[in-house]
Structures are given as C-alpha cells and as structure tokens.
C-alpha cells in the first residue's frame, strides 16, 4: 500500500464514527470522546458540532466541548460549555469539570459551591469528596480539605489520591504521625512511587526533627533512619540523625552521618557546623578549625563560625588569639540575638571613658555573667560611672557588686534606662585588659558577701551542723546546647549519697526523670526558697563544699571563694581548659574530668574517694566545733 493509500485509509478510519449510519447525537458524542482520547481534538470538536447541530441541548456533547476547551486552556469557553451542559443535565461529572475550570481561573468560592453541589448529588462517591478536598486546598482551607479527604477514605479506604493528598497536608500542618500513616497506605496501594517515597521520607524526617526538639533522641534516630531508607539522598535526614547521636554522646556514630550529609550536599551548613562541633569533642581541634574555615565562603557573617574558632583558641590556652577573634567579631558587627541593640556606640576597651557613663549589658548566660562580673570593678577604676543590666534572677546578687553605680534587671523597659554614653556587652570586658593566660584576674571572692540576715535564715532552715554539708547540682538547663554532655542523671550519684554527709540540693527545676529519684534520696531539698541568686549565694555560704556540674552555680560558688568541685565532660567549656584539676579563674575550685571514655562513672568514683577523706577530716575537727 502506497503512502497516499495509507493516508486515505486512515482518514476513512477516523471518520468511520460519523458515517451516515451513526449520525445520532449520542453516537457522534461517543465518537468525539474516542477522538479526544486518541489525541485528535479537532476531530472530536467536529463530532460535537455535528451532534449539537442535530440536538443543541445534547448535554454530553456540550460537556465534551467544555473538556476540549479545558485541555486547550480556554477556561472561559470551558465554563460556558460545561454550564450549558449542567443546565441540560446537572450530573456530578459535569459539575466536576465546571469546578476544575473555575479553579483554573482562581474563582475559588464559585468552584467550591460547584464541587459541593456535586457531593450533595452523589454523597457516597469518594472521588467527588477528593475533588472537593482539592478545591479546598486551592482555596486555602487545608483543615477543611483534610476533613473531606477523611470522608473520601471512609467511603473508600483504599483511595490512593485521597491518602496521598491527606499525607501532604498533614505533613504541612506538622501532624507527622498521621501523615506517616497515610503515606504508608499509599506505599501499600502503589509501591515504589517516587513522589510518595519522597513525601513519606519528608514526614519521617520531620517526625525525627520534632522528637529531637522533645529530646526523645532514640526515637528520633529511628525515624531518621527510616527516612534515609526511603530517600537515601536526603542530606537533612542524615544531619538530623547525627544531631540526635551527638545529643546522646554517641559522637563516633554521628561523624559518619555528618560525612554522608556533606557528601550529598557539600554546602550543608548545619552538617558542617555539627561536624566541627563533633571534631572539637574528639579534641581534633585543627580539623575542627579547618571545617569552620570551609564554612566561611558559605556564610561570611556567621557568628557560629567565629564563636567556634574563638572557643577552641580559649580552650587550648591561646588566650590572645581567642580574645582577638572575639574583638574582631564585635568590631565587624553586633552579634544578632546576643545583645540588645543600642544607638550609643559600643566600647571595646580602646577609648578613654573617664567621666563617662558606661552601660554594661549581660549578653550571655547566667554563669557567663557571674564569670565576667569580675571585670566590672576593674572597669570602674578607670573613672567611669557604670550602669549594669542583668537577667532578673541575678539582679539582687549583682546590685552590690563593687564599682556599680546602678544595677537594673533586664525586664526594665528601654525608656526607663538612664542616659549613658557608651555600652559594653559584659562578655567583651576582657578585651579592655591584658589578654594573656597569666593576666587572668583570679582574685576571689569578687562578689560581695551575702546579707547576714539571709545567711542566718538558711542556717535556721538547715539545722544542726554535725555532718559535712555538701551542696549538689547534677544537671543544668535542658535547653542548653551542651546539656547532654554536662548533666548527669541523679541515679548515678547513689554511691556518693551513701557517704556520711548532709547533701543539700542546689538544683532548681530538675528534670522529670530526676524528680522521683530525688524523693527517694536523703537530699535536703529547700530549693523552693531559692528565689534568686542572692538566696543561692546565702545558702552556698552555709555549706562546706559544693559539688556541681558545669552550671551557673559553679561560677557562683567559685566567685564567692567557696570550696567547689566541678564535674566536667571530656571536652569542656573553654573556661575550664584541658588536662588540669585546678582553675586559673577560680582558685578554690577543683576539677574532676572525664577521660577519653567520656563516662561519668569513673569521675564520680574519684569524687567519692576524695569526699571520704574530706568527711574524715571534718569528723576529726568536729570536737572543736
């Protein structure tokens, strides 16, 4: 057969449905649908025109013209044709087409009315409920859309599209567990669909992120692993797994996940930052600094990079480099989120301030403020009038700090602050003085003694002093980014608590897991009276020894020159330096460090052995009391 003969035969085939024997409106409409399905819209349109010439109100042909207009993105025509079809025969299928055309024109309210009418006509049709849900999404009503998808799944529990769309909405609304159940159904109905697997992985990952925020790290790791199994290219999931493992002090396991995240996304800042932190924990400081430098082109103004490098320098005793980096940070910009913004110029120790008023603002944590407060009287010797602004719990304690003209709580409104010439974040005060290791101002106490009336009140509460009194802090603020390394479960102190001493809790707001354990011990718990740090200082003054993890109480006891034993992780905060049992910042402190095993069991064993000697010495002196 020649090419011309084949074309002739094809033409006869296409028009077979419109031969004289089939020229009823219904037959023409059916032929038109066949042409449309075969990708021949002009032939389909020709059939419709013939049908409508015979019967102008033939609903099927009117609807087909609407579908052809929809396919051609001629939405006005689609609305017109489908509306005519509905006037002739208001069936749900035609309403669905009209609603689709209206949605395409962003006529959401009209579309919702049309889809709702379709559902009313056939309320047991899961597909119609799903269409209504899709319209509600477009109209910006996701919660209502979920309800319609739920109804669709009630009618047809295996409706894939309703399950998938529900999952996406639930994921967006942060209802991760429900989203996961819907994606699992989708996987069961149509396995290995890439969009479903990605969305399912995203839901699992978000579930992991939520559990991480709730500090349910083991569960978070499990969900993260499932996300990676479904979507192996998900760098964020790898990073989340690593973050959870770091929070569980399982740094060795975390590092490969971070490497994988960075391999998938070399510009993944969170993974790079976590890798630098993990390397620091391993004391692989050169590699950690190199990782921070790798981050620099990706985030030129990143505070985390500067802070990370600065702290490594300070931790390793390179004070001049560490303080110089801190100075450079502040000269380049005020660190966002760390200090209230003031219009007055910042003072970093360079300009003369004699006769001026300087506002010193507590820009970091409570322990940091107590630690850097030693510099405030030193600044005052330069002839400046000092206004000190601190967190409210520190206000009563630091109001009596030598050299302070006025101390205000942070809760004071900005407009009530007195006039001042310059301001300094308290963490920058070391920049105004010699910066070498040997120049650390170590004289203690530098805080004023607690009021005698407060001390006496605590003596009365504590009662007889026939045993060594030991203040105990086993955990810090759970929100602290390194709390997982510094806090110790109270149950681990059981052998210590068996010694012949009176243990007094200095631990405000212990974790729920420790609250029950606290009630089972003989620890004296009067923390309801610790309303501020002035009260804590008075209590500490009544104790013979403070044993504490790295919290604000460690700084308070050290600043008061009280005997203080501080329990430290293998790689501690920069203030405690490395591989020494004393502190140049606090001469009355003794440091008990984890070894490379990073386990507190051996730390507490050493503390117990030394404590037994301290108790024996106290008992030997008891007759003289």
Protein Blocks (a to p, Z undefined) as FASTA:
>chain_A
ZZklmmmmmmmmmmmmmgmklmcfklmmmmmmmmmmnopaklmmmmmmmmmmmmmmlmkl
mmmmmmmmmmnopaklmmmmmmmmmmmoccfklmmmmmmmmmmnopaklmmmmmmmmmmm
mmmbmklmmmmmmmmmmnopaklmmmmmmmmmmmmmmlmklmmmmmmmmmmnopaklmmm
mmmmmmmmmghilklmmmmmmmmmmmmmmmmmnopaklmmmmmmmmmmmmmmlmklmmmm
mmmmmmnopaklmmmmmmmmmmmmmmlmklmmmmmmmmmmnopaklmmmmmmmmmmmmmm
lmklmmmmmmmmmmnopamlmmmmmmmmmmmpccehiaccdfbdcdehlaccehiacddd
dfbdfklmmmmmmmmmmmmmnopacdddddfklmmmmmmgghiabdcdfklcfklpccdf
bdcdfklmmmmpcfbfklpcfbdcfbdcddfklmmmmmmmnmpafbccddddfbdcfklm
klmmmpccfklmmmmmmpccddddfbehiafklmmmmmmmmcdcfklmmmbfklmmmmmm
mpcbdcddddfklmmmmmnopacdddddfbdcfkloghiabdfklmmbccddddfkopak
lmmmmmmmmmmmmmmmmmmmmmmZZ
